[in-house]
Amino acid sequence: MHNRFYYTFYRRTRWFKQIQLLNFHFDQSDKKFVFIPAGYIFKKKEEINYVIVDEGQDFSLSNYSQQFIPQAKKSISIFGDTNQKIYKDRQCNIEDVANTFKYPLLNLNYNYRVPKTIAKVAQNIPIPHIDLLTNNKKNNGNSDYPSFPKPIIKKCNSADEELQYILKRIKTEGLDDVAILLPNEDKVKEIYKFFSDNGIGTQVRIAIDIGVTPFGNRKFQRIDTLDFTNLDLPSILTYHSAKGTEFDNVFIPFADDDSRIDRNAFYVAITRSSSRVFITYSRWLTNLLNDVNDNDVIRQ
């Protein structure tokens, strides 16, 4: 059961505290519970009354019509953010889900994680631009500069200088709860090796290509050493893997215009921070930041 949970959700069961609910018993070894690819626990034989879907924008309309809705005998609740769609092969607008299936749509507009300093930058990334300031409740609404630092955009002379900048900043300032977010897993492996070569332990989530199956498909082994209770070791993740996470200090290197960074994924990366963001590049800064006001960032 522990392995099945890990390979479905990429979370270790030891990270969770087990509690006993009144009049409810759940046996992890009970075979009537089974994991399905969508990442939900469905009973094989008994009816399911209520279905809750998180990150609802990451599923297609056919996922809803064929898999989720038929399972819900009484109701289905869907939570999502259209601006965080990052999976090209299966995604939808939350508004389309509501319109297609005639569901009522409730907007949750309050933002409690991203400070206004970061919101000013992040809100200019999606097209069309969005408003992350009006209903910003971070720190009871007092999360603008100087209460929180402005995001830093750093121009470096090379990719290696970007890595040295990140390493030096972490060491000299004693930063903890750090994430280094990257566009793809090749970059994750590169950063992991760099920190390892410099004697710095990290937490990482990557997939290793281990060859071809008898059916001719590529086979990958996922390595996941993330432990979100450990704030000392920097976490190295792709933008996609960072969804649903939160860190005090977020570094986003290699933010070059010729890198063809996905707009929504970049938005996800910047909004993972609850305090500080550092963006570095070594050629031309990504055009995803073209609409950012110079007064809202510190350029170095």
C-alpha beads as a LAMMPS data file, in Angstrom:
LAMMPS data file: protein, C-alpha beads

300 atoms
299 bonds

1 atom types
1 bond types

-500.0 500.0 xlo xhi
-500.0 500.0 ylo yhi
-500.0 500.0 zlo zhi

Masses

1 110.0

Atoms # bond

1 1 1 0.000 0.000 0.000
2 1 1 2.806 2.419 0.869
3 1 1 4.473 1.882 -2.504
4 1 1 1.200 2.271 -4.397
5 1 1 0.514 5.563 -2.632
6 1 1 4.031 6.802 -3.378
7 1 1 3.998 5.955 -7.071
8 1 1 0.540 7.482 -7.526
9 1 1 0.894 10.736 -5.582
10 1 1 4.717 11.010 -5.250
11 1 1 4.245 11.558 -1.517
12 1 1 5.477 9.260 1.217
13 1 1 2.934 7.939 3.684
14 1 1 5.267 8.811 6.564
15 1 1 4.722 12.508 5.764
16 1 1 1.114 12.198 6.921
17 1 1 -0.308 11.885 10.386
18 1 1 -2.859 9.114 10.775
19 1 1 -5.984 10.060 12.690
20 1 1 -9.045 8.064 13.727
21 1 1 -12.305 9.544 12.485
22 1 1 -15.520 8.965 14.410
23 1 1 -17.470 5.974 13.089
24 1 1 -15.059 5.480 10.221
25 1 1 -12.463 2.826 9.641
26 1 1 -10.089 2.663 6.693
27 1 1 -7.856 -0.363 6.327
28 1 1 -4.918 0.416 4.028
29 1 1 -4.640 -3.256 3.128
30 1 1 -8.305 -3.509 2.118
31 1 1 -8.334 -4.677 -1.514
32 1 1 -11.621 -2.952 -2.291
33 1 1 -9.716 0.331 -2.472
34 1 1 -7.648 0.780 -5.604
35 1 1 -5.632 3.584 -7.200
36 1 1 -6.542 4.694 -10.691
37 1 1 -4.287 6.706 -13.060
38 1 1 -6.085 9.982 -12.379
39 1 1 -4.751 9.840 -8.839
40 1 1 -7.981 9.283 -6.952
41 1 1 -9.077 6.472 -4.657
42 1 1 -12.226 4.778 -5.891
43 1 1 -13.946 1.776 -4.348
44 1 1 -14.272 -1.163 -6.689
45 1 1 -17.722 -2.360 -5.675
46 1 1 -19.408 0.145 -3.409
47 1 1 -21.000 3.322 -4.703
48 1 1 -19.223 6.667 -4.376
49 1 1 -21.432 9.520 -3.259
50 1 1 -19.036 12.453 -3.405
51 1 1 -16.083 13.125 -5.714
52 1 1 -13.635 16.009 -5.183
53 1 1 -11.294 16.970 -8.028
54 1 1 -8.303 19.217 -7.309
55 1 1 -6.259 20.927 -10.049
56 1 1 -9.346 20.554 -12.200
57 1 1 -7.824 22.469 -15.115
58 1 1 -5.401 19.585 -15.690
59 1 1 -8.083 17.203 -16.930
60 1 1 -9.947 17.148 -20.227
61 1 1 -13.695 17.429 -20.635
62 1 1 -13.734 13.757 -21.625
63 1 1 -12.027 12.881 -18.312
64 1 1 -14.988 14.455 -16.557
65 1 1 -17.718 12.975 -18.739
66 1 1 -16.260 9.459 -18.891
67 1 1 -14.426 8.987 -15.577
68 1 1 -15.282 11.426 -12.810
69 1 1 -18.918 12.423 -13.195
70 1 1 -20.257 8.843 -13.628
71 1 1 -18.551 7.889 -10.345
72 1 1 -20.311 10.597 -8.318
73 1 1 -23.732 9.380 -7.224
74 1 1 -24.618 12.542 -5.267
75 1 1 -22.231 15.364 -6.144
76 1 1 -18.885 16.350 -7.606
77 1 1 -16.807 19.358 -6.504
78 1 1 -14.093 20.685 -8.809
79 1 1 -11.336 23.098 -7.799
80 1 1 -8.991 24.652 -10.331
81 1 1 -7.251 27.674 -11.809
82 1 1 -7.368 28.074 -15.576
83 1 1 -4.167 30.144 -15.479
84 1 1 -2.279 27.100 -14.200
85 1 1 -2.982 24.814 -17.158
86 1 1 0.354 23.220 -18.019
87 1 1 -0.413 19.810 -19.524
88 1 1 -0.915 20.100 -23.272
89 1 1 -2.367 16.615 -23.742
90 1 1 -5.105 16.954 -21.120
91 1 1 -6.435 20.261 -19.925
92 1 1 -9.463 22.529 -19.997
93 1 1 -10.771 25.851 -18.783
94 1 1 -12.655 25.638 -15.515
95 1 1 -15.277 27.909 -17.087
96 1 1 -15.757 25.355 -19.879
97 1 1 -16.369 22.611 -17.329
98 1 1 -19.076 24.714 -15.685
99 1 1 -20.694 25.594 -19.020
100 1 1 -20.508 22.101 -20.519
101 1 1 -22.025 20.291 -17.567
102 1 1 -24.276 23.154 -16.390
103 1 1 -22.547 23.418 -13.018
104 1 1 -22.670 26.555 -10.852
105 1 1 -19.344 28.422 -10.815
106 1 1 -18.046 30.006 -7.622
107 1 1 -14.985 32.239 -7.848
108 1 1 -12.511 32.133 -4.956
109 1 1 -10.622 35.375 -5.450
110 1 1 -8.736 35.817 -2.195
111 1 1 -4.986 35.208 -2.310
112 1 1 -3.298 34.312 0.967
113 1 1 0.107 33.055 -0.216
114 1 1 1.678 35.369 -2.783
115 1 1 2.737 38.784 -1.432
116 1 1 1.791 41.869 -3.410
117 1 1 5.425 42.393 -4.384
118 1 1 5.386 39.126 -6.337
119 1 1 1.755 39.483 -7.414
120 1 1 2.627 42.679 -9.315
121 1 1 4.997 40.664 -11.481
122 1 1 3.010 37.433 -11.713
123 1 1 -0.269 39.054 -12.757
124 1 1 1.340 40.338 -15.967
125 1 1 2.343 36.878 -17.195
126 1 1 -1.005 35.261 -18.158
127 1 1 -2.746 36.437 -21.332
128 1 1 -5.009 38.245 -20.768
129 1 1 -3.420 39.726 -17.652
130 1 1 -5.154 39.068 -14.340
131 1 1 -5.662 40.937 -11.075
132 1 1 -3.767 39.481 -8.112
133 1 1 -3.773 42.662 -6.018
134 1 1 -7.373 43.690 -5.316
135 1 1 -8.194 40.672 -3.144
136 1 1 -4.691 39.956 -1.881
137 1 1 -4.940 38.966 1.804
138 1 1 -1.326 37.936 2.359
139 1 1 -0.185 39.233 5.759
140 1 1 -3.641 40.793 6.233
141 1 1 -3.123 42.767 3.033
142 1 1 0.159 44.292 4.207
143 1 1 2.494 42.467 1.842
144 1 1 3.768 45.211 -0.433
145 1 1 7.243 46.743 -0.405
146 1 1 8.935 47.443 2.030
147 1 1 7.163 44.818 4.163
148 1 1 8.229 42.245 1.562
149 1 1 11.215 42.472 -0.812
150 1 1 10.761 43.138 -4.513
151 1 1 11.594 40.299 -6.926
152 1 1 15.158 40.373 -8.230
153 1 1 15.964 39.957 -11.934
154 1 1 19.674 39.234 -12.328
155 1 1 21.641 39.380 -15.592
156 1 1 24.607 36.994 -15.600
157 1 1 27.370 36.457 -18.122
158 1 1 26.863 32.703 -18.411
159 1 1 24.721 29.827 -17.217
160 1 1 27.500 28.815 -14.821
161 1 1 27.494 32.312 -13.335
162 1 1 23.768 31.932 -12.715
163 1 1 24.414 28.789 -10.693
164 1 1 27.253 30.435 -8.778
165 1 1 24.943 33.350 -7.967
166 1 1 22.290 31.004 -6.558
167 1 1 24.834 29.042 -4.544
168 1 1 26.453 32.180 -3.116
169 1 1 23.128 33.718 -2.203
170 1 1 21.994 30.613 -0.347
171 1 1 25.288 30.321 1.519
172 1 1 25.897 33.969 2.425
173 1 1 22.323 34.669 3.518
174 1 1 21.776 31.269 5.117
175 1 1 18.559 30.820 3.167
176 1 1 16.291 27.912 4.005
177 1 1 12.994 26.733 2.529
178 1 1 14.519 27.198 -0.928
179 1 1 13.258 25.952 -4.281
180 1 1 15.112 26.074 -7.592
181 1 1 12.534 25.740 -10.348
182 1 1 13.435 24.729 -13.883
183 1 1 11.714 24.256 -17.252
184 1 1 12.671 20.596 -17.770
185 1 1 14.217 17.575 -16.079
186 1 1 17.526 17.867 -17.942
187 1 1 18.043 21.167 -16.145
188 1 1 17.030 19.552 -12.856
189 1 1 19.768 16.946 -13.307
190 1 1 22.264 19.671 -14.218
191 1 1 21.512 21.725 -11.096
192 1 1 21.509 18.622 -8.915
193 1 1 24.997 17.712 -10.155
194 1 1 26.249 21.265 -9.657
195 1 1 25.148 21.396 -6.028
196 1 1 26.412 17.879 -5.384
197 1 1 29.821 18.775 -6.839
198 1 1 29.909 21.756 -4.481
199 1 1 29.106 19.637 -1.436
200 1 1 25.545 20.895 -1.022
201 1 1 22.793 18.392 -0.310
202 1 1 19.496 18.880 -2.120
203 1 1 16.054 17.379 -2.519
204 1 1 15.064 16.404 -6.017
205 1 1 12.301 14.885 -8.121
206 1 1 13.366 13.532 -11.515
207 1 1 12.612 10.684 -13.909
208 1 1 15.527 8.577 -15.135
209 1 1 15.354 6.919 -18.553
210 1 1 16.143 3.246 -17.891
211 1 1 15.614 1.870 -21.374
212 1 1 12.980 0.428 -23.653
213 1 1 10.195 -1.985 -22.707
214 1 1 9.569 -5.197 -24.712
215 1 1 6.760 -3.252 -26.415
216 1 1 9.135 -0.545 -27.638
217 1 1 8.117 2.154 -25.158
218 1 1 10.563 4.198 -23.112
219 1 1 10.641 3.233 -19.443
220 1 1 11.391 5.741 -16.712
221 1 1 12.188 5.396 -13.038
222 1 1 11.157 8.291 -10.838
223 1 1 13.555 9.416 -8.128
224 1 1 11.917 11.476 -5.403
225 1 1 13.806 12.573 -2.296
226 1 1 11.496 15.462 -1.449
227 1 1 10.633 15.901 2.201
228 1 1 8.692 19.107 2.728
229 1 1 9.326 18.962 6.469
230 1 1 13.041 19.450 5.769
231 1 1 13.574 23.165 5.175
232 1 1 17.378 23.004 5.207
233 1 1 17.981 21.315 1.853
234 1 1 17.120 23.220 -1.350
235 1 1 14.437 21.540 -3.460
236 1 1 15.107 21.194 -7.198
237 1 1 11.962 20.786 -9.300
238 1 1 10.538 21.416 -12.732
239 1 1 7.831 24.041 -13.031
240 1 1 5.333 21.207 -13.510
241 1 1 6.439 19.261 -10.435
242 1 1 6.250 22.405 -8.310
243 1 1 2.485 22.708 -8.674
244 1 1 0.765 22.771 -5.314
245 1 1 3.960 23.603 -3.417
246 1 1 5.062 26.697 -1.518
247 1 1 8.508 27.990 -0.565
248 1 1 9.862 31.118 1.098
249 1 1 12.649 31.579 -1.443
250 1 1 12.272 30.672 -5.111
251 1 1 15.091 30.819 -7.669
252 1 1 14.194 30.646 -11.369
253 1 1 17.385 30.388 -13.455
254 1 1 17.798 30.167 -17.247
255 1 1 14.895 32.575 -17.866
256 1 1 16.124 33.375 -21.366
257 1 1 13.927 34.415 -24.252
258 1 1 15.243 31.700 -26.560
259 1 1 14.322 28.972 -24.071
260 1 1 10.684 28.999 -25.221
261 1 1 9.347 28.852 -21.695
262 1 1 5.681 27.926 -21.384
263 1 1 3.706 30.945 -20.179
264 1 1 1.415 29.165 -17.726
265 1 1 4.241 27.033 -16.331
266 1 1 6.338 30.165 -15.739
267 1 1 3.383 31.741 -13.938
268 1 1 3.137 28.646 -11.744
269 1 1 6.859 28.879 -10.939
270 1 1 6.763 32.517 -9.838
271 1 1 3.662 32.039 -7.704
272 1 1 5.268 29.218 -5.694
273 1 1 6.981 31.825 -3.530
274 1 1 5.484 33.154 -0.319
275 1 1 8.246 35.719 0.180
276 1 1 11.127 36.153 -2.298
277 1 1 11.769 35.470 -5.985
278 1 1 15.112 35.534 -7.808
279 1 1 15.055 35.318 -11.619
280 1 1 18.327 34.929 -13.528
281 1 1 19.258 34.847 -17.206
282 1 1 22.455 35.054 -19.256
283 1 1 21.350 36.001 -22.789
284 1 1 18.078 37.861 -23.394
285 1 1 15.435 37.958 -20.674
286 1 1 12.278 36.012 -21.495
287 1 1 9.587 38.089 -23.172
288 1 1 7.102 36.720 -20.644
289 1 1 8.305 39.552 -18.386
290 1 1 7.971 42.285 -21.009
291 1 1 4.949 43.864 -19.316
292 1 1 6.525 44.031 -15.865
293 1 1 6.920 47.546 -14.484
294 1 1 10.551 48.384 -13.711
295 1 1 9.438 49.965 -10.431
296 1 1 8.156 46.585 -9.253
297 1 1 11.465 44.703 -9.525
298 1 1 15.144 45.111 -8.717
299 1 1 17.311 44.627 -11.782
300 1 1 20.926 43.674 -11.255

Bonds

1 1 1 2
2 1 2 3
3 1 3 4
4 1 4 5
5 1 5 6
6 1 6 7
7 1 7 8
8 1 8 9
9 1 9 10
10 1 10 11
11 1 11 12
12 1 12 13
13 1 13 14
14 1 14 15
15 1 15 16
16 1 16 17
17 1 17 18
18 1 18 19
19 1 19 20
20 1 20 21
21 1 21 22
22 1 22 23
23 1 23 24
24 1 24 25
25 1 25 26
26 1 26 27
27 1 27 28
28 1 28 29
29 1 29 30
30 1 30 31
31 1 31 32
32 1 32 33
33 1 33 34
34 1 34 35
35 1 35 36
36 1 36 37
37 1 37 38
38 1 38 39
39 1 39 40
40 1 40 41
41 1 41 42
42 1 42 43
43 1 43 44
44 1 44 45
45 1 45 46
46 1 46 47
47 1 47 48
48 1 48 49
49 1 49 50
50 1 50 51
51 1 51 52
52 1 52 53
53 1 53 54
54 1 54 55
55 1 55 56
56 1 56 57
57 1 57 58
58 1 58 59
59 1 59 60
60 1 60 61
61 1 61 62
62 1 62 63
63 1 63 64
64 1 64 65
65 1 65 66
66 1 66 67
67 1 67 68
68 1 68 69
69 1 69 70
70 1 70 71
71 1 71 72
72 1 72 73
73 1 73 74
74 1 74 75
75 1 75 76
76 1 76 77
77 1 77 78
78 1 78 79
79 1 79 80
80 1 80 81
81 1 81 82
82 1 82 83
83 1 83 84
84 1 84 85
85 1 85 86
86 1 86 87
87 1 87 88
88 1 88 89
89 1 89 90
90 1 90 91
91 1 91 92
92 1 92 93
93 1 93 94
94 1 94 95
95 1 95 96
96 1 96 97
97 1 97 98
98 1 98 99
99 1 99 100
100 1 100 101
101 1 101 102
102 1 102 103
103 1 103 104
104 1 104 105
105 1 105 106
106 1 106 107
107 1 107 108
108 1 108 109
109 1 109 110
110 1 110 111
111 1 111 112
112 1 112 113
113 1 113 114
114 1 114 115
115 1 115 116
116 1 116 117
117 1 117 118
118 1 118 119
119 1 119 120
120 1 120 121
121 1 121 122
122 1 122 123
123 1 123 124
124 1 124 125
125 1 125 126
126 1 126 127
127 1 127 128
128 1 128 129
129 1 129 130
130 1 130 131
131 1 131 132
132 1 132 133
133 1 133 134
134 1 134 135
135 1 135 136
136 1 136 137
137 1 137 138
138 1 138 139
139 1 139 140
140 1 140 141
141 1 141 142
142 1 142 143
143 1 143 144
144 1 144 145
145 1 145 146
146 1 146 147
147 1 147 148
148 1 148 149
149 1 149 150
150 1 150 151
151 1 151 152
152 1 152 153
153 1 153 154
154 1 154 155
155 1 155 156
156 1 156 157
157 1 157 158
158 1 158 159
159 1 159 160
160 1 160 161
161 1 161 162
162 1 162 163
163 1 163 164
164 1 164 165
165 1 165 166
166 1 166 167
167 1 167 168
168 1 168 169
169 1 169 170
170 1 170 171
171 1 171 172
172 1 172 173
173 1 173 174
174 1 174 175
175 1 175 176
176 1 176 177
177 1 177 178
178 1 178 179
179 1 179 180
180 1 180 181
181 1 181 182
182 1 182 183
183 1 183 184
184 1 184 185
185 1 185 186
186 1 186 187
187 1 187 188
188 1 188 189
189 1 189 190
190 1 190 191
191 1 191 192
192 1 192 193
193 1 193 194
194 1 194 195
195 1 195 196
196 1 196 197
197 1 197 198
198 1 198 199
199 1 199 200
200 1 200 201
201 1 201 202
202 1 202 203
203 1 203 204
204 1 204 205
205 1 205 206
206 1 206 207
207 1 207 208
208 1 208 209
209 1 209 210
210 1 210 211
211 1 211 212
212 1 212 213
213 1 213 214
214 1 214 215
215 1 215 216
216 1 216 217
217 1 217 218
218 1 218 219
219 1 219 220
220 1 220 221
221 1 221 222
222 1 222 223
223 1 223 224
224 1 224 225
225 1 225 226
226 1 226 227
227 1 227 228
228 1 228 229
229 1 229 230
230 1 230 231
231 1 231 232
232 1 232 233
233 1 233 234
234 1 234 235
235 1 235 236
236 1 236 237
237 1 237 238
238 1 238 239
239 1 239 240
240 1 240 241
241 1 241 242
242 1 242 243
243 1 243 244
244 1 244 245
245 1 245 246
246 1 246 247
247 1 247 248
248 1 248 249
249 1 249 250
250 1 250 251
251 1 251 252
252 1 252 253
253 1 253 254
254 1 254 255
255 1 255 256
256 1 256 257
257 1 257 258
258 1 258 259
259 1 259 260
260 1 260 261
261 1 261 262
262 1 262 263
263 1 263 264
264 1 264 265
265 1 265 266
266 1 266 267
267 1 267 268
268 1 268 269
269 1 269 270
270 1 270 271
271 1 271 272
272 1 272 273
273 1 273 274
274 1 274 275
275 1 275 276
276 1 276 277
277 1 277 278
278 1 278 279
279 1 279 280
280 1 280 281
281 1 281 282
282 1 282 283
283 1 283 284
284 1 284 285
285 1 285 286
286 1 286 287
287 1 287 288
288 1 288 289
289 1 289 290
290 1 290 291
291 1 291 292
292 1 292 293
293 1 293 294
294 1 294 295
295 1 295 296
296 1 296 297
297 1 297 298
298 1 298 299
299 1 299 300
